[in-house]
Amino acid sequence: AVRNVGVRLWLDPPQRRIYRDQLGNLPIRSPTGRIMRLSTVAQVRFVAGQSELTRNNLAQIVPVTARISGGHSLGAAITEVQRVLARPGLIPRGVYYSLGGQYKQEQAAVHGM
């Protein structure tokens, strides 16, 4: 069975610079100690992703920001974001979201009264 596994590679200092077409030739060590090329065990694909790894309480996070335009209110925008994010299958299992920024500040002010 084929399984997709996301990985990050760290390179030793002498190999800090590598070109995309060279990634498949990177030597890796198997659990048994055998050295092989990455392309032997993986299909290298390039996808858009986050530029840095951010953590909060040891959990990996991806901060997303937005500007509300076109005369929309913050409440209407948050309602639409929540509606879209509630679609079944949109967010993988084990992944969650939380809303912050101005919305979080307003919620804290309302609940603090």
N, CA, C and O atoms as CSV, one atom per row, in Angstrom:
chain,resi,resn,atom,element,x,y,z
A,1,ALA,N,N,0.842,-1.184,0.000
A,1,ALA,CA,C,0.000,0.000,0.000
A,1,ALA,C,C,0.885,1.246,0.000
A,1,ALA,O,O,1.896,1.303,0.700
A,2,VAL,N,N,0.497,2.224,-0.781
A,2,VAL,CA,C,1.235,3.484,-0.856
A,2,VAL,C,C,0.737,4.395,0.248
A,2,VAL,O,O,-0.466,4.498,0.490
A,3,ARG,N,N,1.667,5.053,0.913
A,3,ARG,CA,C,1.329,5.954,2.003
A,3,ARG,C,C,2.047,7.276,1.794
A,3,ARG,O,O,3.244,7.288,1.509
A,4,ASN,N,N,1.346,8.377,1.928
A,4,ASN,CA,C,1.975,9.700,1.837
A,4,ASN,C,C,2.452,10.112,3.216
A,4,ASN,O,O,1.694,10.069,4.184
A,5,VAL,N,N,3.701,10.507,3.299
A,5,VAL,CA,C,4.277,10.952,4.556
A,5,VAL,C,C,5.008,12.259,4.295
A,5,VAL,O,O,5.890,12.318,3.439
A,6,GLY,N,N,4.653,13.294,5.019
A,6,GLY,CA,C,5.349,14.572,4.892
A,6,GLY,C,C,6.643,14.531,5.684
A,6,GLY,O,O,6.651,14.073,6.826
A,7,VAL,N,N,7.715,14.992,5.110
A,7,VAL,CA,C,9.006,15.004,5.806
A,7,VAL,C,C,9.707,16.332,5.594
A,7,VAL,O,O,9.423,17.061,4.643
A,8,ARG,N,N,10.623,16.630,6.492
A,8,ARG,CA,C,11.523,17.768,6.342
A,8,ARG,C,C,12.930,17.208,6.381
A,8,ARG,O,O,13.221,16.295,7.154
A,9,LEU,N,N,13.790,17.744,5.562
A,9,LEU,CA,C,15.182,17.300,5.522
A,9,LEU,C,C,16.077,18.390,6.088
A,9,LEU,O,O,15.901,19.570,5.786
A,10,TRP,N,N,17.038,17.990,6.910
A,10,TRP,CA,C,18.055,18.900,7.405
A,10,TRP,C,C,19.367,18.477,6.782
A,10,TRP,O,O,19.698,17.291,6.765
A,11,LEU,N,N,20.111,19.431,6.273
A,11,LEU,CA,C,21.378,19.141,5.611
A,11,LEU,C,C,22.542,19.533,6.507
A,11,LEU,O,O,22.470,20.513,7.248
A,12,ASP,N,N,23.622,18.750,6.430
A,12,ASP,CA,C,24.842,19.095,7.156
A,12,ASP,C,C,25.390,20.405,6.597
A,12,ASP,O,O,25.130,20.730,5.438
A,13,PRO,N,N,26.146,21.166,7.397
A,13,PRO,CA,C,26.663,22.458,6.919
A,13,PRO,C,C,27.339,22.436,5.556
A,13,PRO,O,O,27.109,23.366,4.782
A,14,PRO,N,N,28.174,21.427,5.194
A,14,PRO,CA,C,28.803,21.486,3.872
A,14,PRO,C,C,27.795,21.402,2.722
A,14,PRO,O,O,28.118,21.767,1.592
A,15,GLN,N,N,26.604,20.934,2.994
A,15,GLN,CA,C,25.611,20.759,1.933
A,15,GLN,C,C,24.451,21.735,2.074
A,15,GLN,O,O,23.354,21.458,1.588
A,16,ARG,N,N,24.665,22.847,2.714
A,16,ARG,CA,C,23.565,23.784,2.960
A,16,ARG,C,C,22.872,24.226,1.677
A,16,ARG,O,O,21.659,24.439,1.681
A,17,ARG,N,N,23.604,24.368,0.591
A,17,ARG,CA,C,23.011,24.798,-0.679
A,17,ARG,C,C,22.795,23.603,-1.561
A,17,ARG,O,O,23.724,22.849,-1.849
A,18,ILE,N,N,21.564,23.431,-1.989
A,18,ILE,CA,C,21.262,22.325,-2.892
A,18,ILE,C,C,20.174,22.797,-3.845
A,18,ILE,O,O,19.272,23.539,-3.456
A,19,TYR,N,N,20.265,22.368,-5.071
A,19,TYR,CA,C,19.275,22.753,-6.066
A,19,TYR,C,C,18.156,21.722,-6.097
A,19,TYR,O,O,18.356,20.558,-5.752
A,20,ARG,N,N,16.997,22.161,-6.508
A,20,ARG,CA,C,15.815,21.294,-6.498
A,20,ARG,C,C,16.042,19.973,-7.218
A,20,ARG,O,O,15.628,18.919,-6.736
A,21,ASP,N,N,16.696,20.031,-8.368
A,21,ASP,CA,C,16.882,18.806,-9.151
A,21,ASP,C,C,17.898,17.854,-8.516
A,21,ASP,O,O,18.067,16.731,-8.991
A,22,GLN,N,N,18.574,18.285,-7.455
A,22,GLN,CA,C,19.552,17.430,-6.776
A,22,GLN,C,C,18.972,16.708,-5.562
A,22,GLN,O,O,19.623,15.822,-5.008
A,23,LEU,N,N,17.778,17.065,-5.145
A,23,LEU,CA,C,17.211,16.490,-3.925
A,23,LEU,C,C,17.098,14.975,-3.975
A,23,LEU,O,O,17.397,14.309,-2.984
A,24,GLY,N,N,16.680,14.420,-5.085
A,24,GLY,CA,C,16.534,12.973,-5.201
A,24,GLY,C,C,17.834,12.224,-5.023
A,24,GLY,O,O,17.826,11.041,-4.685
A,25,ASN,N,N,18.961,12.898,-5.247
A,25,ASN,CA,C,20.273,12.257,-5.114
A,25,ASN,C,C,20.862,12.356,-3.712
A,25,ASN,O,O,21.954,11.846,-3.461
A,26,LEU,N,N,20.148,13.008,-2.795
A,26,LEU,CA,C,20.672,13.120,-1.433
A,26,LEU,C,C,20.833,11.740,-0.812
A,26,LEU,O,O,19.921,10.917,-0.897
A,27,PRO,N,N,21.977,11.472,-0.190
A,27,PRO,CA,C,22.146,10.184,0.482
A,27,PRO,C,C,21.395,10.179,1.813
A,27,PRO,O,O,21.469,11.137,2.582
A,28,ILE,N,N,20.682,9.103,2.072
A,28,ILE,CA,C,19.984,8.940,3.350
A,28,ILE,C,C,20.374,7.587,3.928
A,28,ILE,O,O,20.788,6.685,3.200
A,29,ARG,N,N,20.238,7.457,5.232
A,29,ARG,CA,C,20.570,6.208,5.911
A,29,ARG,C,C,19.274,5.536,6.358
A,29,ARG,O,O,18.430,6.163,6.999
A,30,SER,N,N,19.125,4.276,6.019
A,30,SER,CA,C,17.938,3.514,6.415
A,30,SER,C,C,18.071,3.102,7.880
A,30,SER,O,O,19.156,3.206,8.451
A,31,PRO,N,N,16.981,2.636,8.495
A,31,PRO,CA,C,17.065,2.167,9.884
A,31,PRO,C,C,18.082,1.033,10.069
A,31,PRO,O,O,18.589,0.831,11.172
A,32,THR,N,N,18.380,0.298,8.997
A,32,THR,CA,C,19.362,-0.794,9.088
A,32,THR,C,C,20.787,-0.307,8.850
A,32,THR,O,O,21.730,-1.091,8.950
A,33,GLY,N,N,20.956,0.978,8.535
A,33,GLY,CA,C,22.278,1.540,8.318
A,33,GLY,C,C,22.702,1.624,6.862
A,33,GLY,O,O,23.767,2.163,6.560
A,34,ARG,N,N,21.894,1.107,5.965
A,34,ARG,CA,C,22.221,1.133,4.539
A,34,ARG,C,C,22.087,2.558,4.000
A,34,ARG,O,O,21.134,3.260,4.338
A,35,ILE,N,N,23.034,2.986,3.168
A,35,ILE,CA,C,22.989,4.309,2.540
A,35,ILE,C,C,22.358,4.163,1.159
A,35,ILE,O,O,22.733,3.282,0.385
A,36,MET,N,N,21.409,5.026,0.861
A,36,MET,CA,C,20.749,5.009,-0.447
A,36,MET,C,C,20.353,6.426,-0.820
A,36,MET,O,O,20.383,7.332,0.013
A,37,ARG,N,N,19.979,6.611,-2.086
A,37,ARG,CA,C,19.507,7.921,-2.529
A,37,ARG,C,C,18.055,8.111,-2.096
A,37,ARG,O,O,17.283,7.154,-2.043
A,38,LEU,N,N,17.696,9.347,-1.791
A,38,LEU,CA,C,16.328,9.673,-1.397
A,38,LEU,C,C,15.327,9.213,-2.447
A,38,LEU,O,O,14.248,8.735,-2.099
A,39,SER,N,N,15.666,9.348,-3.722
A,39,SER,CA,C,14.744,8.960,-4.800
A,39,SER,C,C,14.461,7.459,-4.820
A,39,SER,O,O,13.512,7.026,-5.472
A,40,THR,N,N,15.263,6.661,-4.121
A,40,THR,CA,C,15.028,5.223,-4.045
A,40,THR,C,C,13.779,4.911,-3.229
A,40,THR,O,O,13.073,3.943,-3.509
A,41,VAL,N,N,13.512,5.731,-2.226
A,41,VAL,CA,C,12.397,5.450,-1.320
A,41,VAL,C,C,11.296,6.506,-1.350
A,41,VAL,O,O,10.267,6.344,-0.694
A,42,ALA,N,N,11.502,7.586,-2.104
A,42,ALA,CA,C,10.519,8.669,-2.091
A,42,ALA,C,C,10.405,9.324,-3.451
A,42,ALA,O,O,11.357,9.362,-4.231
A,43,GLN,N,N,9.221,9.838,-3.713
A,43,GLN,CA,C,8.994,10.657,-4.901
A,43,GLN,C,C,9.076,12.107,-4.432
A,43,GLN,O,O,8.282,12.537,-3.596
A,44,VAL,N,N,10.019,12.848,-4.960
A,44,VAL,CA,C,10.213,14.231,-4.547
A,44,VAL,C,C,9.263,15.111,-5.348
A,44,VAL,O,O,9.309,15.133,-6.578
A,45,ARG,N,N,8.396,15.839,-4.634
A,45,ARG,CA,C,7.468,16.776,-5.261
A,45,ARG,C,C,7.612,18.112,-4.559
A,45,ARG,O,O,7.925,18.178,-3.370
A,46,PHE,N,N,7.382,19.157,-5.298
A,46,PHE,CA,C,7.467,20.491,-4.731
A,46,PHE,C,C,6.064,21.063,-4.637
A,46,PHE,O,O,5.325,21.099,-5.621
A,47,VAL,N,N,5.710,21.508,-3.447
A,47,VAL,CA,C,4.396,22.088,-3.215
A,47,VAL,C,C,4.578,23.393,-2.456
A,47,VAL,O,O,5.573,23.588,-1.758
A,48,ALA,N,N,3.621,24.269,-2.600
A,48,ALA,CA,C,3.656,25.518,-1.845
A,48,ALA,C,C,3.406,25.188,-0.382
A,48,ALA,O,O,2.558,24.355,-0.063
A,49,GLY,N,N,4.121,25.822,0.475
A,49,GLY,CA,C,3.956,25.564,1.900
A,49,GLY,C,C,4.424,26.741,2.712
A,49,GLY,O,O,4.777,27.793,2.180
A,50,GLN,N,N,4.419,26.542,3.996
A,50,GLN,CA,C,4.837,27.620,4.877
A,50,GLN,C,C,6.341,27.811,4.789
A,50,GLN,O,O,7.088,26.859,4.561
A,51,SER,N,N,6.776,29.043,4.972
A,51,SER,CA,C,8.194,29.349,4.845
A,51,SER,C,C,8.962,29.096,6.131
A,51,SER,O,O,10.192,29.042,6.112
A,52,GLU,N,N,8.273,28.943,7.229
A,52,GLU,CA,C,8.956,28.657,8.485
A,52,GLU,C,C,8.057,27.825,9.378
A,52,GLU,O,O,6.833,27.854,9.248
A,53,LEU,N,N,8.669,27.089,10.278
A,53,LEU,CA,C,7.944,26.241,11.211
A,53,LEU,C,C,7.706,27.031,12.485
A,53,LEU,O,O,8.650,27.542,13.086
A,54,THR,N,N,6.461,27.133,12.897
A,54,THR,CA,C,6.109,27.872,14.097
A,54,THR,C,C,5.411,26.925,15.055
A,54,THR,O,O,4.606,26.092,14.639
A,55,ARG,N,N,5.716,27.053,16.328
A,55,ARG,CA,C,5.092,26.181,17.327
A,55,ARG,C,C,4.497,27.025,18.446
A,55,ARG,O,O,4.981,28.112,18.762
A,56,ASN,N,N,3.426,26.485,19.037
A,56,ASN,CA,C,2.787,27.078,20.197
A,56,ASN,C,C,2.482,25.926,21.139
A,56,ASN,O,O,1.706,25.035,20.793
A,57,ASN,N,N,3.078,25.930,22.324
A,57,ASN,CA,C,2.927,24.812,23.268
A,57,ASN,C,C,3.246,23.478,22.604
A,57,ASN,O,O,2.514,22.504,22.779
A,58,LEU,N,N,4.322,23.430,21.853
A,58,LEU,CA,C,4.827,22.250,21.147
A,58,LEU,C,C,3.984,21.822,19.957
A,58,LEU,O,O,4.359,20.877,19.262
A,59,ALA,N,N,2.873,22.471,19.699
A,59,ALA,CA,C,2.039,22.131,18.539
A,59,ALA,C,C,2.466,22.986,17.352
A,59,ALA,O,O,2.673,24.192,17.490
A,60,GLN,N,N,2.596,22.359,16.191
A,60,GLN,CA,C,2.956,23.098,14.983
A,60,GLN,C,C,1.771,23.955,14.566
A,60,GLN,O,O,0.639,23.475,14.523
A,61,ILE,N,N,2.026,25.217,14.261
A,61,ILE,CA,C,0.945,26.111,13.844
A,61,ILE,C,C,1.305,26.787,12.528
A,61,ILE,O,O,2.478,26.938,12.186
A,62,VAL,N,N,0.285,27.182,11.812
A,62,VAL,CA,C,0.439,27.951,10.583
A,62,VAL,C,C,-0.405,29.210,10.752
A,62,VAL,O,O,-1.627,29.157,10.610
A,63,PRO,N,N,0.227,30.337,11.053
A,63,PRO,CA,C,-0.552,31.563,11.202
A,63,PRO,C,C,-1.057,32.055,9.848
A,63,PRO,O,O,-0.326,32.045,8.857
A,64,VAL,N,N,-2.297,32.478,9.823
A,64,VAL,CA,C,-2.912,33.012,8.605
A,64,VAL,C,C,-3.516,34.359,8.961
A,64,VAL,O,O,-4.216,34.485,9.966
A,65,THR,N,N,-3.248,35.357,8.147
A,65,THR,CA,C,-3.810,36.679,8.391
A,65,THR,C,C,-4.688,37.081,7.215
A,65,THR,O,O,-4.559,36.554,6.110
A,66,ALA,N,N,-5.575,38.017,7.478
A,66,ALA,CA,C,-6.468,38.495,6.418
A,66,ALA,C,C,-6.834,39.944,6.677
A,66,ALA,O,O,-6.838,40.412,7.815
A,67,ARG,N,N,-7.135,40.628,5.617
A,67,ARG,CA,C,-7.661,41.993,5.707
A,67,ARG,C,C,-9.091,41.956,5.177
A,67,ARG,O,O,-9.364,41.386,4.121
A,68,ILE,N,N,-9.981,42.564,5.918
A,68,ILE,CA,C,-11.391,42.585,5.525
A,68,ILE,C,C,-11.631,43.851,4.714
A,68,ILE,O,O,-11.316,44.955,5.160
A,69,SER,N,N,-12.187,43.684,3.527
A,69,SER,CA,C,-12.429,44.845,2.671
A,69,SER,C,C,-13.847,44.798,2.125
A,69,SER,O,O,-14.615,43.880,2.416
A,70,GLY,N,N,-14.172,45.785,1.343
A,70,GLY,CA,C,-15.469,45.813,0.671
A,70,GLY,C,C,-16.640,46.103,1.585
A,70,GLY,O,O,-17.774,45.735,1.277
A,71,GLY,N,N,-16.384,46.756,2.704
A,71,GLY,CA,C,-17.469,47.124,3.597
A,71,GLY,C,C,-18.004,45.986,4.443
A,71,GLY,O,O,-19.039,46.146,5.090
A,72,HIS,N,N,-17.340,44.849,4.461
A,72,HIS,CA,C,-17.777,43.723,5.286
A,72,HIS,C,C,-17.407,43.984,6.744
A,72,HIS,O,O,-16.361,44.564,7.033
A,73,SER,N,N,-18.253,43.559,7.636
A,73,SER,CA,C,-17.954,43.701,9.055
A,73,SER,C,C,-17.095,42.533,9.518
A,73,SER,O,O,-17.045,41.490,8.867
A,74,LEU,N,N,-16.425,42.715,10.641
A,74,LEU,CA,C,-15.625,41.637,11.209
A,74,LEU,C,C,-16.519,40.441,11.532
A,74,LEU,O,O,-16.148,39.300,11.260
A,75,GLY,N,N,-17.679,40.693,12.102
A,75,GLY,CA,C,-18.599,39.606,12.456
A,75,GLY,C,C,-19.034,38.801,11.245
A,75,GLY,O,O,-19.076,37.572,11.296
A,76,ALA,N,N,-19.360,39.488,10.148
A,76,ALA,CA,C,-19.784,38.789,8.927
A,76,ALA,C,C,-18.633,37.976,8.346
A,76,ALA,O,O,-18.832,36.855,7.879
A,77,ALA,N,N,-17.432,38.541,8.378
A,77,ALA,CA,C,-16.267,37.825,7.851
A,77,ALA,C,C,-15.967,36.585,8.685
A,77,ALA,O,O,-15.685,35.522,8.131
A,78,ILE,N,N,-16.024,36.706,10.000
A,78,ILE,CA,C,-15.765,35.560,10.887
A,78,ILE,C,C,-16.820,34.480,10.681
A,78,ILE,O,O,-16.491,33.294,10.654
A,79,THR,N,N,-18.073,34.874,10.536
A,79,THR,CA,C,-19.148,33.903,10.286
A,79,THR,C,C,-18.885,33.131,9.006
A,79,THR,O,O,-19.078,31.916,8.970
A,80,GLU,N,N,-18.449,33.809,7.960
A,80,GLU,CA,C,-18.159,33.144,6.687
A,80,GLU,C,C,-16.941,32.222,6.807
A,80,GLU,O,O,-16.949,31.114,6.270
A,81,VAL,N,N,-15.909,32.667,7.497
A,81,VAL,CA,C,-14.719,31.828,7.708
A,81,VAL,C,C,-15.110,30.560,8.460
A,81,VAL,O,O,-14.700,29.464,8.077
A,82,GLN,N,N,-15.893,30.697,9.520
A,82,GLN,CA,C,-16.321,29.531,10.299
A,82,GLN,C,C,-17.189,28.593,9.463
A,82,GLN,O,O,-17.078,27.373,9.585
A,83,ARG,N,N,-18.046,29.151,8.619
A,83,ARG,CA,C,-18.900,28.326,7.758
A,83,ARG,C,C,-18.051,27.504,6.793
A,83,ARG,O,O,-18.284,26.308,6.617
A,84,VAL,N,N,-17.073,28.145,6.175
A,84,VAL,CA,C,-16.212,27.439,5.218
A,84,VAL,C,C,-15.375,26.380,5.929
A,84,VAL,O,O,-15.255,25.258,5.438
A,85,LEU,N,N,-14.797,26.721,7.075
A,85,LEU,CA,C,-13.941,25.777,7.790
A,85,LEU,C,C,-14.714,24.596,8.371
A,85,LEU,O,O,-14.116,23.574,8.706
A,86,ALA,N,N,-16.028,24.723,8.494
A,86,ALA,CA,C,-16.851,23.631,9.030
A,86,ALA,C,C,-17.191,22.581,7.980
A,86,ALA,O,O,-17.771,21.546,8.310
A,87,ARG,N,N,-16.840,22.829,6.721
A,87,ARG,CA,C,-17.144,21.849,5.671
A,87,ARG,C,C,-16.469,20.520,5.973
A,87,ARG,O,O,-15.276,20.487,6.275
A,88,PRO,N,N,-17.217,19.422,5.896
A,88,PRO,CA,C,-16.632,18.105,6.171
A,88,PRO,C,C,-15.463,17.807,5.231
A,88,PRO,O,O,-15.552,18.021,4.022
A,89,GLY,N,N,-14.375,17.316,5.802
A,89,GLY,CA,C,-13.213,16.921,5.018
A,89,GLY,C,C,-12.273,18.048,4.645
A,89,GLY,O,O,-11.203,17.793,4.092
A,90,LEU,N,N,-12.638,19.278,4.930
A,90,LEU,CA,C,-11.766,20.398,4.562
A,90,LEU,C,C,-10.494,20.408,5.407
A,90,LEU,O,O,-9.394,20.599,4.888
A,91,ILE,N,N,-10.654,20.201,6.698
A,91,ILE,CA,C,-9.514,20.195,7.606
A,91,ILE,C,C,-9.233,18.746,7.993
A,91,ILE,O,O,-10.131,18.054,8.473
A,92,PRO,N,N,-8.005,18.276,7.795
A,92,PRO,CA,C,-7.682,16.883,8.123
A,92,PRO,C,C,-7.869,16.576,9.607
A,92,PRO,O,O,-7.807,17.472,10.449
A,93,ARG,N,N,-8.099,15.300,9.917
A,93,ARG,CA,C,-8.211,14.874,11.311
A,93,ARG,C,C,-6.921,15.219,12.037
A,93,ARG,O,O,-5.831,15.109,11.475
A,94,GLY,N,N,-7.051,15.635,13.279
A,94,GLY,CA,C,-5.882,15.992,14.066
A,94,GLY,C,C,-5.440,17.433,13.891
A,94,GLY,O,O,-4.523,17.890,14.573
A,95,VAL,N,N,-6.085,18.154,12.980
A,95,VAL,CA,C,-5.763,19.558,12.735
A,95,VAL,C,C,-6.931,20.393,13.241
A,95,VAL,O,O,-8.091,20.047,13.017
A,96,TYR,N,N,-6.631,21.464,13.904
A,96,TYR,CA,C,-7.687,22.344,14.375
A,96,TYR,C,C,-7.305,23.783,14.081
A,96,TYR,O,O,-6.162,24.079,13.732
A,97,TYR,N,N,-8.268,24.667,14.224
A,97,TYR,CA,C,-7.990,26.084,14.015
A,97,TYR,C,C,-8.523,26.867,15.196
A,97,TYR,O,O,-9.413,26.411,15.913
A,98,SER,N,N,-7.976,28.034,15.386
A,98,SER,CA,C,-8.517,28.965,16.366
A,98,SER,C,C,-8.434,30.355,15.752
A,98,SER,O,O,-7.512,30.665,14.997
A,99,LEU,N,N,-9.390,31.160,16.082
A,99,LEU,CA,C,-9.451,32.515,15.546
A,99,LEU,C,C,-8.833,33.468,16.558
A,99,LEU,O,O,-9.070,33.347,17.760
A,100,GLY,N,N,-8.055,34.400,16.078
A,100,GLY,CA,C,-7.374,35.319,16.979
A,100,GLY,C,C,-7.508,36.746,16.516
A,100,GLY,O,O,-8.503,37.128,15.901
A,101,GLY,N,N,-6.500,37.525,16.818
A,101,GLY,CA,C,-6.465,38.915,16.389
A,101,GLY,C,C,-7.563,39.761,17.000
A,101,GLY,O,O,-7.911,39.607,18.170
A,102,GLN,N,N,-8.099,40.650,16.192
A,102,GLN,CA,C,-9.131,41.574,16.655
A,102,GLN,C,C,-10.362,40.819,17.136
A,102,GLN,O,O,-10.985,41.218,18.120
A,103,TYR,N,N,-10.724,39.732,16.455
A,103,TYR,CA,C,-11.887,38.932,16.854
A,103,TYR,C,C,-11.697,38.391,18.269
A,103,TYR,O,O,-12.607,38.476,19.094
A,104,LYS,N,N,-10.528,37.841,18.552
A,104,LYS,CA,C,-10.254,37.275,19.873
A,104,LYS,C,C,-10.301,38.364,20.938
A,104,LYS,O,O,-10.812,38.146,22.037
A,105,GLN,N,N,-9.765,39.538,20.608
A,105,GLN,CA,C,-9.792,40.655,21.553
A,105,GLN,C,C,-11.225,41.087,21.844
A,105,GLN,O,O,-11.578,41.350,22.994
A,106,GLU,N,N,-12.050,41.160,20.797
A,106,GLU,CA,C,-13.448,41.551,20.994
A,106,GLU,C,C,-14.193,40.514,21.821
A,106,GLU,O,O,-14.998,40.870,22.681
A,107,GLN,N,N,-13.932,39.229,21.570
A,107,GLN,CA,C,-14.590,38.170,22.339
A,107,GLN,C,C,-14.185,38.238,23.809
A,107,GLN,O,O,-15.020,38.043,24.691
A,108,ALA,N,N,-12.915,38.511,24.075
A,108,ALA,CA,C,-12.442,38.624,25.457
A,108,ALA,C,C,-13.104,39.808,26.152
A,108,ALA,O,O,-13.450,39.727,27.331
A,109,ALA,N,N,-13.279,40.911,25.417
A,109,ALA,CA,C,-13.919,42.090,25.995
A,109,ALA,C,C,-15.384,41.812,26.311
A,109,ALA,O,O,-15.878,42.217,27.363
A,110,VAL,N,N,-16.085,41.125,25.406
A,110,VAL,CA,C,-17.508,40.816,25.613
A,110,VAL,C,C,-17.676,39.870,26.798
A,110,VAL,O,O,-18.549,40.078,27.641
A,111,HIS,N,N,-16.844,38.834,26.864
A,111,HIS,CA,C,-16.974,37.846,27.940
A,111,HIS,C,C,-16.433,38.358,29.263
A,111,HIS,O,O,-16.734,37.797,30.317
A,112,GLY,N,N,-15.633,39.423,29.215
A,112,GLY,CA,C,-15.086,39.998,30.437
A,112,GLY,C,C,-16.033,40.969,31.115
A,112,GLY,O,O,-15.777,41.414,32.234
A,113,MET,N,N,-17.132,41.302,30.438
A,113,MET,CA,C,-18.082,42.279,31.006
A,113,MET,C,C,-18.959,41.643,32.041
A,113,MET,O,O,-19.814,42.313,32.621
